[in-house]
Amino acid sequence: MTTFRYILISIAGICALILLLSIGGVWQLIGFNKNEANSTTEKPKKDDLGVSSYLLEDAGGQKRDDVFDGAGQKIFGLYLPSYDETGRETSVVRSKYTALFENKIYKIKDPVIEIKNLSNDDGLAPKDLLITADEGEMNVNTSVGTLTGNVVIHLEENTQVRTESLSYMPGNQKIYTNDEVVIAGEKMQIKGKIFEVNLKSVKALIKENVEMEFATTGKGGIFETEKKKTPSKKYYRQDIVDMMDDMDTEKQELTSTVKADGELVFDMAADAIMFYDNVKAFVGDMHIFADQIKVIMVSDEKKISKLNASGNVLAVSQGNFAKGDTLVWDAETGITNIEDEESSEFLSESFFITSQTIRLYQENGWAEAPVNGKLVTRSDLDLLGSSNSRPHYDPELDEYEYTESEEIEPEINRAYYNKKYNNTRSKYMVKGNHSLNMLNVTWERSMLFKNDEHLAKFEGDVEVIRSGPQMNCEELTITFSDDNKIESLVASENVFINEPSKESKTEIEADKMTWSKNSKPVVFTGDPFARIKLKNKRLSSPKILIYDKGDTISADDKGNLVIGPDDETQESNGNKNTIYLEWQDKMMFKRAEGKASFYENIEAFKDGLNIRCDIFDVFFDDTENVSRIVALENVYLSSSVMQNLEALGTMLTWNLKDNIAVLTGDPVAELRKEGSRTLSKKVFFDIDTKRVTWEGQSHWQLIDGASETQTSDTPTDN
């Protein structure tokens, strides 16, 4: 049973006792008739409350209060106990004076009602209540009972309910007052006007001027993404100060307030208080605006358990904003859930989150979206260079213009905070080149932002867009600096990057990507390979590193490279415009120098010519097409289209413009064909005509040991 239910039972008990007394004529049994004014009694005996226990005074020898003038019967020092079926005392009604009038109206002066051993089926320990007032009145004709003047219900541990009057209507089972009512305790005060209790539904309401104040409980404020020590506001309402002085209790800072334009409803069964119509809650550093707010109490501990806001919710705390259809704040755990069937929002100076469900952890500043959503943040992240990229445009965010110099009137109302919210939100809107420093991240499964660790993790079909570049993956982890700038990214599972530009586009596929602001390369790894397509180049390797926004690309492991036409449909082993490379150690491509180098056990194929060597260099022209090929160290050539020839040397130079390859040796190069070999300083391969010649002094012999030899100083046709 809650404290508010004790209030209801006590008020109902007062009125019911008065009604029973009047109907049963109990007062007459211990009263006197005005015609017996000369009768005398003994002196009264006072109890601890100063109320006479027996009728002892001379009724005609002392002038009484004017309120009793004309009474037919009077009682001085009323003491009326009640008992249950076991003989245990359940209540006591006391008063200084009681009077019965001929119009069947009873009046009581300074009534004191004590309700003892109050309990219910909830298993709570029995409780006692004490109710006092200046006067009480019972109209037998209408069955309406009223307590008036300083009506106070004394609850346990310095908690009181105060009003100027309370009326009871037994026919409607309703207790009400049109006066102001105040419920005050050490940690909470509620005030309003027109107080009503429905005994059938076990609900009470305050209809006008609703306001609740309470000391900050549980974890304090809400969704603090940055821990700031700001002094709490100290204020007291004067009538509460006066009341707490009367209660002789220690004053507490009331840092939290809930106000409403509509009704306040107590749901005693649920230990809840409902506020309706344009509700405003100020909880520590948090401001909440909503159509309705439900406060769930822990009655035994006299503090708030949860706060549920619903309908057009806007919450503000330390420059952060939350918006949605519902908001639930748990004071014990400090967790806030924001939900909206379309999309709830959480907005700060550093990032903007949208999702159907957003969960905020007050203890450590975490933000979580357990379903799909989107995050927008400012970032100078540039993986591969995007100076020529087309800005990304998102029409869903394009609603407000941001004006840095716009001033807002400092009014503490919803309109004021709506304007601040729109001003902050507009910083993330996409307006032409303004989007170049915005990073957009979407996900399908979940997101967790750990503010205390400066880390955000996204899972499930993650998409990252900044201007033109776009990255997709299954998992993404972003770390931030203290000022919320991106420090590093780690993407894993089905990583794909697509970066279009005016000249070409870059595509990357990998199992994992790692980027750090403090280290030079972006690292892509894959099993068996990570892959990069750059214009007409397709590179594969288990580990690929990209430096200087794509100016340098290296592979620190084995791999392969295909250089061919932009049209992938032309790619085939027989295409004369395509070069195929494999290596076993490493590769380095410097775009500014127009050179790519490959190391250890290289195998290359172009135009029917197979090349093996230890070092292989490819040179590019201004359009990044291959202009020259150089093979070095242990060079070996073979070709099935040139009469199955083979050649050995130390360097092969292939000029693709003339399409002639020159093999040299130290001291000589060797050409083998059809069971014979030729040794010469230079061997020329005309790729288009498939002719082989050599120049300089040459030596020719049969491989089977024949002694025939030929020497020549001029180029010779094969």
Order of alpha helices (4+ residues) and beta strands (2+ residues): alpha-alpha-beta-beta-beta-beta-beta-beta-beta-beta-beta-beta-beta-alpha-beta-beta-beta-beta-beta-beta-beta-beta-beta-beta-alpha-beta-beta-beta-beta-beta-beta-beta-beta-beta-beta-beta-beta-beta-beta-beta-beta-beta-beta-beta-beta
